[in-house]
Amino acid sequence: MIHEAIHNLYPNVKQVIIDEDETITALDIDGNEVTGIDMEAVNSKATELQAEYDAKIQAKEDLKASAKAKLIA
């Protein structure tokens, strides 16, 4: 979710590269490095996005269970 968080917070970022040592490099449309990325904000946004994703998955599973229960009843 780090990629998505950076793209959400910094719309000028067009590419995110995470190296093997977990160094994050954000590039703009011209391939120039974007500086000033607030990793605390990025991590917070990534947590928020993960929670939203998890909630959607859970809602889908709940809907399936509800439909199955209705078919059985």
ABEGO torsion letter per residue (X at the ends): XAAAAAAAABAABABBBBBAAGBBBBBBAAGBBBBGBBAAAAAAAAAAAAAAAAAAAAAAAAAAAAAAAAAAX
